[in-house]
Amino acid sequence: MNTNTETRWTDLAKKHLLGCKIIKVQYMTEKEVDDMMWYKSPLCLLMENKKGEKFWLYPSMDDEGNDGGALFTTIKGYGTIPTL
């Protein structure tokens, strides 16, 4: 990977995600899955930044947004958060 590309995307992630709180956790609703034209419902995280602004964070199977995606963790006994 190009170092400039990695630095750019890492800096954007730090700017927007560091210090945020998770304030709600739920799977994407059936209507939202249909609206996205997906088949799988991913776990969605409602986040709040330091300014009090809220936004949703959810995984996709790829960067083109072709379907909902799973999350992997290093939590013992909860290594994968699956799609439904």
TORLUMLUM-914035 format. One record per residue (C-alpha): x, y negated, z negated; residue number from 1. Coordinates in nm, 2 decimals, always signed. Example, Ala and Ser with C-alpha at 12.3 -4.5 7.8 and 13.67 -1.06 7.14 Angstrom:
% residues 2
      X      Y      Z   i
  +1.23  +0.45  -0.78   1
  +1.37  +0.11  -0.71   2
END
This chain:
% residues 84
      X      Y      Z   i
  +0.00  +0.00  +0.00   1
  +0.12  -0.35  +0.08   2
  +0.24  -0.52  -0.24   3
  +0.07  -0.85  -0.15   4
  -0.26  -0.67  -0.09   5
  -0.23  -0.49  -0.43   6
  -0.14  -0.81  -0.61   7
  -0.42  -1.00  -0.45   8
  -0.69  -0.74  -0.55   9
  -0.54  -0.68  -0.89  10
  -0.54  -1.06  -0.96  11
  -0.91  -1.09  -0.85  12
  -1.00  -0.79  -1.08  13
  -0.82  -0.95  -1.37  14
  -0.98  -1.29  -1.31  15
  -1.34  -1.15  -1.30  16
  -1.33  -0.84  -1.53  17
  -1.08  -0.90  -1.81  18
  -1.26  -0.99  -2.14  19
  -1.61  -0.90  -2.01  20
  -1.85  -0.71  -2.23  21
  -2.07  -0.42  -2.12  22
  -2.42  -0.52  -2.24  23
  -2.64  -0.26  -2.08  24
  -2.59  +0.09  -1.92  25
  -2.84  +0.26  -1.69  26
  -2.86  +0.46  -1.38  27
  -2.97  +0.29  -1.06  28
  -3.35  +0.31  -1.02  29
  -3.51  +0.51  -0.75  30
  -3.62  +0.19  -0.58  31
  -3.27  +0.04  -0.59  32
  -3.13  +0.36  -0.45  33
  -3.39  +0.35  -0.17  34
  -3.31  -0.03  -0.11  35
  -2.94  +0.06  -0.07  36
  -3.04  +0.35  +0.16  37
  -2.84  +0.58  -0.06  38
  -2.92  +0.94  -0.18  39
  -2.73  +0.93  -0.51  40
  -2.80  +0.71  -0.82  41
  -2.48  +0.59  -0.98  42
  -2.43  +0.46  -1.34  43
  -2.47  +0.08  -1.35  44
  -2.30  -0.14  -1.60  45
  -2.45  -0.49  -1.68  46
  -2.15  -0.70  -1.77  47
  -2.12  -1.05  -1.93  48
  -1.82  -1.27  -1.88  49
  -1.67  -1.52  -2.12  50
  -1.89  -1.79  -1.97  51
  -2.20  -1.59  -2.05  52
  -2.27  -1.51  -1.68  53
  -2.41  -1.16  -1.62  54
  -2.34  -0.93  -1.33  55
  -2.38  -0.56  -1.24  56
  -2.09  -0.33  -1.18  57
  -2.16  +0.01  -1.01  58
  -1.95  +0.26  -0.82  59
  -1.99  +0.34  -0.45  60
  -1.85  +0.65  -0.28  61
  -1.63  +0.42  -0.06  62
  -1.56  +0.06  +0.01  63
  -1.82  +0.05  +0.29  64
  -2.10  +0.12  +0.04  65
  -2.22  +0.44  +0.20  66
  -2.36  +0.60  -0.12  67
  -2.35  +0.58  -0.50  68
  -2.03  +0.71  -0.66  69
  -1.92  +0.90  -0.97  70
  -1.68  +0.75  -1.23  71
  -1.39  +0.94  -1.39  72
  -1.27  +0.87  -1.74  73
  -1.00  +0.98  -1.98  74
  -1.26  +1.03  -2.25  75
  -1.23  +1.38  -2.40  76
  -1.55  +1.57  -2.32  77
  -1.68  +1.30  -2.08  78
  -1.43  +1.31  -1.80  79
  -1.68  +1.25  -1.53  80
  -1.99  +1.02  -1.52  81
  -2.18  +1.18  -1.24  82
  -2.43  +1.04  -0.98  83
  -2.79  +1.17  -1.02  84
END
